[in-house]
Amino acid sequence: MVCEIIWSPKAIATYIQILKYLETEWTRKEVNNFITRVEGKLQTLQMQPKIGNQTSKNPAVFRTLVHKKITVVYKYKPLKKEIELITFWNNQQDPKKLKF
């Protein structure tokens, strides 16, 4: 089963925010490796949407690491065969601020 990936406005904004931060702290090669890891993780999610950990607040919402410091939060919609990316989250932030 291949699911379509839908980027929410918040997912786009948080992804860009993380990339801008990484560009100031990492080398260009490391940033490119991060982008490649994200693309690889999204391809994996398309084939195996339940690979992430379900959240306790909503069983349709999952989260999975894309890098040791970055998690992607997404909603799996099996009837539509869609994965909606909700946000990219820096794991060093206070988890109480994570809202989805």
N, C-alpha and C positions, 0 to 999 in steps of 0.2 A: 504494500500500500504506500503510495506517495501522497503526502499531504502538501497543500499549498501553504506557503509562509506569508503571513500578513504582518506588516510592520505598523504598529500603532504610532501615532505622533509622539507619544512619550518615549517609545523604544528608539525612534529615530533621534530624538533630542538627546537622550542619555548616551546613546552610542557615539554620537558626534562629540558630546562633552568629554567622554572618556578618551576618544581619539585625540582631541585637542590637548588634554592633559598629558597623555602618553608622549605626544610629539615634543613636549617641553622636557620630559624626564628620560626618555629612551632614545636610542639611536633609530635612524630610519629603518634599518634592517629589523630591529626588534618590533617596531610598529607594524611593518609589513608581515612579520611572522604572526603577530596578534590577529591581524585582519584575516590571514589565511586560516588561523585556528577557529575564528568565528565562523567563517564560511564553511569549514569542515564540520563544525558542530551543527550548523543549520542543515547541512546535507544529511547528517546522521539523524537529526530530529525528523526530517521529512520521511525517512524510512522507519524510524522507531520512535514515535512521538511520546511514548510513555517511559523513555529512558531516564528522565529526570525524576526528582523526588516530589511526590505530591505534597502540597501545603495542607496544613491542618484547617485553615480557614475555608478553603474551597477545593474539593476533590478534582475539579477540572483544571486547576492551576498547578503548574509544575515549576521547578527551578533546577537548573543544572549549571555546573561550572563550565566556563569557556576558557578560563585561565585561573591560576591559583588565587588571583585577587578579584576576578570578575565573574559574576553569575548572571545568567539570563533567566528572566521570569517569563513564562508563557502560558497561554491557555490553549488546551487541546479541545477541539470541537470535532469529535469523531463522525457525527452524522454529515457534516459539511466537508470532512476531510481537510480541515484547516488547522493551522497552528498560528495563533495570534501572539506575536511578541509583545509583551507588556512593557518591560523595562530591562535595562542593563544595570546591574548593581555592583558597586565597589564594595567588596566584602569587609573593608576596613571601616566602613561607615556604621553608625549605630543601627542595628537591625530593627529597632522599634520605629525607625523612620520609614521603613520599607512598607509602602502601601500599594495595594493593587486591587 
